[in-house]
Amino acid sequence: MYTKTAAFYDAIYAARGKDYAGEAAWLRAAIAGEREGSSLRLLDVACGTGMHLSMLDAHFTVSGLDADHAMIAIARQRLPGIPLRVARMQDFPRTDPADVVLCLGSSIGYVREPADLAATLAHFAQALALGGIAIVEPWLHPSDWREGTIGAVFVDRPQLKIARVDTSERYGHISVLRFEYLVGEPSGVSRFNETHTLGLFSDEEYRAAFERAGFDVRAERTDIFPRGLYVARKR
């Protein structure tokens, strides 16, 4: 996924204005409204570099996983002593049941296929204790995807300059983002690319997959998460 660019991930999202602290505060309030008790066990699926976990660690018993080795390596430096694993969201090994499963950053889109979406959410349900909740940030719905758009992010730090330009394509229910990076560091300038493919699921498809997985689900709209969130309770 981000293996080539994991070292620049946090700088890029800081340049985009991502508010991890605000998101973590919203999540804490939402979880408090759904689950009572102290020392709730929280699993962050597709935890990336561990930024959310670093802000939730004081409030929950946290753990995380991500499919990208480079991301987990950064998360381990940020969160020494926290259980972190390299694993896919579709089939990660389960240990003690969690009270909360998070899947943020629209990472759920990487499952791509409707059948895999349903199976992945069912896997989330199996990882949760009875009455546990899953909070999932969706990728764009098919009607929201705009093929042929061009985006750009620029990082301007004393020892790091990045220009990231992306273009968008669509093939049926699959969205494709092609990223081109130009990175300047004291050691020199490098250029490379990444391609990300994500499934475009409708609201109806998301809700149906949650229901089949054994969840009662509702959609939350909030400015802090522009794509919204699904908050689902295991039945």
Residue pairs with C-beta under 8 A, 6 or more apart in sequence:
1 67
1 68
1 71
1 110
1 196
2 9
2 48
2 68
2 70
2 71
2 194
3 68
3 69
3 70
4 181
4 192
4 194
5 12
5 179
5 181
5 192
5 194
6 49
6 68
6 70
6 71
6 73
6 74
7 70
7 74
8 155
8 160
8 162
8 181
8 183
9 48
9 49
9 71
9 74
10 49
10 51
10 74
11 155
11 157
11 160
11 162
12 153
12 155
12 162
12 164
14 155
15 153
15 154
15 155
15 156
15 162
16 153
19 224
20 51
20 52
20 55
21 55
22 224
23 52
23 104
23 224
23 225
24 52
24 55
24 56
26 222
26 224
26 225
27 52
27 56
27 102
27 135
28 56
28 59
30 135
30 220
30 231
31 40
31 42
31 60
31 100
31 133
31 135
34 133
34 231
34 233
35 99
35 100
35 131
35 132
35 133
37 99
39 60
39 61
40 60
40 61
40 99
40 100
41 60
41 61
41 62
41 63
41 96
41 97
41 98
41 99
41 100
41 129
42 56
42 60
42 61
42 62
42 63
42 98
42 99
42 100
42 101
42 102
43 62
43 63
43 64
43 65
43 98
43 100
43 101
43 102
43 127
44 50
44 52
44 53
44 56
44 62
44 63
44 64
44 65
44 102
44 103
44 104
45 64
45 65
45 89
45 92
45 101
45 102
45 103
45 107
45 124
46 65
46 66
46 67
46 89
46 103
46 104
46 105
46 107
46 108
46 110
47 53
47 64
47 65
47 66
47 71
47 72
47 75
47 84
48 66
48 68
48 71
48 75
48 105
49 71
49 74
49 75
49 78
50 64
50 74
50 75
50 76
50 78
50 79
50 82
50 84
51 78
52 102
52 104
53 62
53 64
53 75
53 79
53 82
54 78
54 79
56 62
57 79
57 82
60 100
62 82
63 82
63 83
63 84
63 85
63 98
64 75
64 79
64 82
64 83
64 84
64 85
65 72
65 84
65 85
65 86
65 87
65 89
65 92
66 72
66 75
66 84
66 86
66 87
67 86
67 87
67 88
67 89
68 86
69 86
72 84
72 85
72 86
75 82
75 84
76 82
76 84
85 92
85 93
87 93
89 103
89 107
89 108
89 110
89 111
89 120
89 123
89 124
90 111
90 116
90 119
90 120
90 123
91 123
92 123
92 127
94 126
94 127
97 127
97 128
97 129
97 132
98 127
98 128
98 129
98 132
99 128
99 129
99 132
99 133
100 128
100 132
100 133
100 134
100 135
101 124
101 127
101 128
101 132
101 133
101 134
101 135
102 134
102 135
102 136
103 124
103 134
103 135
103 136
103 137
104 135
104 136
104 137
105 137
106 137
106 138
106 139
106 140
106 198
106 227
107 137
108 117
108 120
108 136
108 137
108 138
108 139
109 138
109 139
109 140
109 175
109 198
109 199
109 200
109 201
110 196
110 197
110 198
110 199
111 117
111 120
111 199
112 174
112 197
112 198
112 199
113 199
114 173
114 199
114 201
114 205
114 209
116 199
117 199
117 201
117 205
117 206
117 209
118 208
118 209
118 212
118 213
121 134
121 136
121 209
121 210
121 212
121 213
121 215
121 232
122 212
122 213
122 214
124 134
124 136
124 213
125 134
125 213
125 214
125 215
125 234
128 134
128 234
129 234
130 234
131 233
131 234
132 233
132 234
133 231
133 232
133 233
133 234
134 210
134 215
134 230
134 231
134 232
134 234
135 229
135 230
135 231
135 232
136 206
136 229
136 230
136 232
137 225
137 227
137 228
137 229
137 230
138 201
138 206
138 227
138 228
138 229
138 230
139 175
139 198
139 199
139 200
139 201
139 227
140 175
140 200
140 227
141 200
141 201
141 202
141 203
142 173
142 200
142 201
142 202
143 202
145 168
145 170
145 175
145 200
146 168
147 168
147 169
147 170
148 167
148 168
148 169
149 167
149 168
150 165
150 166
150 167
150 168
151 165
151 166
151 168
152 163
152 164
152 165
152 166
153 162
153 163
153 164
154 162
154 163
154 164
155 161
155 162
159 185
159 186
160 183
160 184
160 185
161 183
161 184
161 185
162 181
162 182
162 183
162 184
163 181
163 182
164 179
164 180
164 181
164 182
165 179
165 180
166 177
166 178
166 179
166 180
167 177
167 178
168 175
168 176
168 177
168 178
169 175
169 176
169 178
170 176
170 200
173 199
173 200
173 201
174 197
174 198
174 199
174 200
175 197
175 198
175 199
175 200
176 195
176 196
176 197
177 195
177 196
177 197
177 198
178 193
178 194
178 195
179 193
179 194
179 195
179 196
180 191
180 193
181 190
181 191
181 192
181 193
181 194
182 189
182 190
182 191
183 189
183 190
183 191
183 192
201 209
203 219
206 217
206 230
207 217
207 219
207 230
210 217
210 230
210 232
211 217
214 234
214 235
215 232
215 233
215 234
215 235
216 232
216 233
216 235
217 230
217 231
217 232
217 233
218 230
218 231
218 232
219 228
219 229
219 230
219 231
220 228
220 229
220 230
220 231
221 228
222 228
222 229
